[in-house]
Amino acid sequence: MNHHYYQESQEDLPSNPSSFDFYFREHHFKFHTDDGVFSKKYIDYGSFALLKSFEPNSLDGPILDMGAGYGPIGIVLSKLYMKSLYLCEINERAYQLILKNILENQNSDIYPFHSNLYEALDSKLKFASIVTNPPIRAGKAVVYAIYDGAYDRLLPKGELWVVIQKKQGAPSSKEYLTNLFGNCSIVDRDRGYYILKCIKD
């Protein structure tokens, strides 16, 4: 059976746990990972590029990491900015690793959800920012559902931050997001990755 990190269950895939250290802006993090999750051995460069570029806005509201994997983006942002962080992840094994990594890195005010996209979140919950390194291999329909859901879940003037490689559809994502939000800027280009930002009017 083929296993993909964007699938909900990895129960028939043998566990092969590991961990690594990550240093970012004078902070030390330790992340536990396993087979069947995205970027098991290190933080992928796209997530790293997003972390380097992201800046929180001044809105009084939490941040959501959509498609959080084992939690590196959300956990790092929680530590850096001391804001409420919500993490949504469909992969059960990755979700269990989020729980472990929250404890390992002593994060507070962070709320993980085992969720298919936004389904497990209270529909009344709105965010100041949503960040995503979308699961490209899950297909365009899933990626665009993340974008559509973000528009509905952001506060007025809230921001969606996306990292996506040019060769994996950054130009078409920018076009789609521009039509959806009425704006989409390229914050940075880094080794073929685009950092896109949209602001909800």
FENZI-V385455 format. One record per run of one state. SS is the DSSP state (A for helix, B for strand, O for the rest). FROM is the first residue (numbers start at 1). TO is the last residue. Records with the same first field share a line. If there is no record, write none. Layout:
SS = FROM-TO + FROM-TO
This chain:
O = 1-17 + 25-26 + 34-44 + 54-61 + 67-71 + 82-84 + 90-91 + 105-109 + 115-126 + 133-135 + 139-139 + 169-169 + 182-184 + 191-192 + 200-201
B = 18-24 + 27-33 + 62-66 + 85-89 + 110-114 + 127-132 + 154-165 + 185-190 + 193-199
A = 45-53 + 72-81 + 92-104 + 136-138 + 140-153 + 166-168 + 170-181
